[in-house]
């Protein structure tokens, strides 16, 4: 079983739509959780961290359910510029050296 | 502030040849990571350095891959000999240390023919 599993893509949505991505992780001792964004042929960039209490950054809302080992990202009012691959990322524990475990990513295409 | 620098940006080689990639992390960042990203996959850690010491190299194919960070700053990743399945983007990332945010370089896109 993969350590981090994401919804298969791609997601094609019209501008203004709301889209949700889901992710599950297998290591219950995982310490930190993130969503990264990767544009085509570019490096991953941190979009937001994910906390148990849930957190919001503008049109983006991330949720973490530790009991279910489940992470989500909600994008409201999608913009053309949101088109990218969204990577679910888990940091297993402080004892693993702080390296990141990435999911395969989910591709989002926002169309006019 | 300058970001993580990597070179070359692109490299095409034939199988069984050798290749080396270079990374210069953000100034002051103690931790340096090398990740391999195969097309359609997320990045996978190859090796992590803390200053000039190796923290984790459990996923580095040591029969053909090697990496060093001799002075605790720049790092070099080498593949010798390359195989077709090594075709990927090699990403370098750095962080101040520990759980701090990792910043990625633009990557080196390797094609092995």
Interface residues (C-beta under 8 A of the other chain):
Chain A: X4 X31 X32 X41 X42 X43 X44 X45 X46 X87 X89 X91 X94 X96 X97 X98 X99 X100 X101 X102 X103 X104 X105
Chain B: X31 X33 X40 X41 X42 X43 X44 X45 X48 X50 X55 X56 X91 X95 X98 X99 X101 X102 X104 X105 X106 X107 X109
